[in-house]
Amino acid sequence: MSRDASLADVHIASFVVQHRADAMDAMLAYLAAQPALEMAVPGEHRSIVLCESADQYALMDSMEALRLLPGVLNVLLVYHHAEPEQALSQSLGDSTAAGAPT
């Protein structure tokens, strides 16, 4: 079954990763190899990682992969937003929402 690309969602999420100080090198190496993940705010024991994926399952897989890295203690989902990819590609000037200035 093929899915209409115009109906594809983009999932944007942020995670708080609790980790030991010596886990940072492994985390950064892993994140550098993952195009869907980005270190937003590095910290000595807590860091914020951003994730952009095609579905919620890939997002959960990313969380689990981070959790399995040596020195990572926990990965907490802090924010999750899903929106059709088509809506994200529209400029803000294209808004036709009710009540929007014309």
HELIX and SHEET records of a PDB file:
HELIX    1   1 ALA A    5  LEU A    7  5                                   3    
HELIX    2   2 ALA A   21  ALA A   23  5                                   3    
HELIX    3   3 MET A   24  ALA A   32  1                                   9    
HELIX    4   4 GLN A   56  ARG A   67  1                                  12    
HELIX    5   5 GLU A   85  SER A   89  1                                   5    
HELIX    6   6 LEU A   92  ASP A   94  5                                   3    
SHEET    1   A 4 LEU A  37  VAL A  41  0                                        
SHEET    2   A 4 ARG A  46  SER A  53 -1                                        
SHEET    3   A 4 ASP A   9  HIS A  19 -1                                        
SHEET    4   A 4 VAL A  72  PRO A  84 -1                                        
END                                                                             
